[in-house]
Amino acid sequence: MQQEFSIQPYLNDIDILNQTVQQIQKDFSFFSVNLLFGENSNDVYSQLYKQILLAIKQLITSDYQKLIALLYRVDISETQIKNETNNNTEKPFEEIITHLIIKRCLQKVVLRKLFSSND
């Protein structure tokens, strides 16, 4: 059985979080959704979460098709969304999507770092 990827061990790693911010900015900019982050933020995750949540709320109300395309680009499946929604019935949809985006992009950064030949 495949073990669930946890973002917890990486939330205090500024290098990983900054690379995650870059990955998210890259994915979002493809759809002309710009996210701005302070370079010297002490709480990168919180700032990241707030920025993405705001963007997701706007996409849900103004351009749902763009949101679907963004989720496809980030590599979040319908199954993942359904599972998270079923497991977190008390959470709003936009918070679930925001968490999934951060988790997937952080996972990409960690995997790239683990399997990089430069280390």
C-alpha positions in Angstrom: 0.0 0.0 0.0 1.3 3.5 -0.9 2.1 5.7 2.0 0.4 9.2 2.0 2.8 12.1 1.4 2.9 14.5 4.4 3.9 18.1 4.0 4.5 18.5 7.7 8.2 17.7 7.7 8.9 20.4 5.1 6.9 23.3 6.5 9.9 24.7 8.3 12.4 24.2 5.4 12.6 27.7 3.9 14.5 26.5 0.8 11.8 23.9 0.0 9.0 26.4 0.7 10.7 29.0 -1.5 11.0 26.5 -4.3 7.4 25.5 -3.8 6.4 29.2 -4.2 8.3 29.3 -7.4 6.7 26.2 -8.7 3.2 27.5 -7.8 3.9 30.9 -9.4 5.1 29.1 -12.6 1.9 26.9 -12.7 -0.4 29.8 -12.0 1.2 32.3 -14.4 0.5 29.9 -17.2 -3.2 30.9 -16.7 -2.4 34.6 -16.1 -3.0 34.3 -12.4 -0.3 36.2 -10.6 0.6 35.5 -7.0 2.9 37.8 -5.1 5.1 36.8 -2.2 7.5 38.7 0.0 11.0 37.4 -0.2 11.7 37.6 3.5 8.5 36.3 4.9 8.7 34.5 8.2 5.6 32.5 7.5 5.9 31.4 3.9 3.3 28.7 4.2 0.6 31.0 5.7 1.3 33.7 3.0 1.2 31.0 0.3 -2.1 29.6 1.6 -3.8 33.0 1.7 -2.7 34.0 -1.8 -3.8 30.7 -3.3 -7.1 30.6 -1.4 -7.9 34.1 -2.7 -7.0 33.1 -6.3 -9.1 29.8 -6.0 -12.1 31.7 -4.7 -11.9 34.1 -7.7 -11.6 31.3 -10.2 -14.5 29.4 -8.7 -16.8 32.4 -9.2 -15.4 33.9 -12.4 -13.8 31.1 -14.5 -14.4 27.6 -13.4 -12.9 26.1 -16.6 -9.7 27.9 -15.9 -9.6 26.4 -12.4 -10.1 22.9 -13.9 -7.3 23.5 -16.4 -5.1 24.8 -13.5 -5.8 21.7 -11.5 -4.9 19.5 -14.5 -1.6 21.4 -14.9 -0.7 21.1 -11.2 -1.6 17.3 -11.5 -4.5 17.1 -9.2 -7.1 14.5 -10.2 -10.8 14.4 -9.8 -10.3 11.3 -7.6 -8.0 13.3 -5.2 -10.6 16.1 -5.0 -13.4 13.7 -4.3 -11.4 11.8 -1.7 -10.4 15.0 0.1 -13.9 16.4 -0.1 -15.4 13.2 1.4 -12.8 13.1 4.1 -13.1 16.8 5.0 -16.8 17.5 4.8 -16.5 20.4 7.2 -14.0 22.3 5.1 -15.0 24.6 2.3 -14.2 23.5 -1.2 -11.8 26.3 -1.9 -9.7 25.4 1.2 -9.5 21.7 0.1 -8.3 22.8 -3.4 -5.8 25.2 -1.9 -4.3 22.5 0.3 -4.2 20.0 -2.6 -2.3 22.5 -4.7 0.3 23.3 -2.1 0.7 19.7 -1.2 1.2 18.6 -4.8 3.6 21.4 -5.7 5.6 20.8 -2.5 5.7 17.1 -3.4 7.1 18.0 -6.9 9.8 20.1 -5.3 10.8 17.4 -2.7 10.8 14.6 -5.3 13.0 16.8 -7.6 15.4 17.5 -4.8 15.5 13.8 -3.7 16.2 12.5 -7.2 18.4 15.3 -8.4 21.8 14.2 -9.6 23.4 17.4 -8.2 23.3 16.3 -4.6 
